[in-house]
């Protein structure tokens, strides 16, 4: 373990030795790490890194990697498990499994929010239980496992912890994926691309609110806001689905 990982750092409103944090999280995750620095990095929120309290980068790069690993693992699982399903059906299932509500649910069950290194401001604004932060933390941990132990172990970890989510998705017991629903409706009438744009960002870094718009064939169909870009895009798609008059005008 590198020197900075042995420092006493603020975790969940108090001071906890980082070595204890690593032991506790590793036990919860069921992972024996070769390089615990990767886990330290996976637990470091951008607000903590920005304040200069740690000597490591934020978990955003690991989140990027974990997102790709998760999509591959879930895609392969669905491909082999449901040979009777067409590409469109598999895409819809995957979207429901890897969406923010599903991942934040798993991260919350693992207790990841309790062990994230984040700024006081982020913590006071409810960051430890914010769905976008929890979902990102699950992806960053998955990215760390992939780098530490390879794709097979990462896949076992992801599918093992997503087991209940997958069962709920197959039974239809999940939150709606408005972006996928909207895309399916629009692309039945046109091959044009559905795109999302961030219209503005408001608030301090620890409590940022994003406003997104959904655009199709040059027309803005809906606007939505959220504490993450993903959440804002989902809300924009939701508004577009609710505004049936505007939707029907575009798809005529």
Secondary structure, DSSP 8 states (H G I E B T S, - for coil): --GGGGSEEEETTEEEEHHHHHHHHHHHHT---S-HHHHHHHTB-HHHHHTT-SSS--THHHHHHHHHHHHHHHHHHHHHH-TTS-HHHHHHHHHHHSSHHHHHHHHHHHTGGGG-B--HHHHHTTGGG-HHHHHHHHHHHHHHHHHHH-HHHHHHHHHHHTHHHHHHHHHT-S---HHHHHHHHHHTT----EEEEEEEEES-GGG-EEEEEEEETTEEEEEEEESSHHHHHHHHHHHHHH-HHHHHHHH-
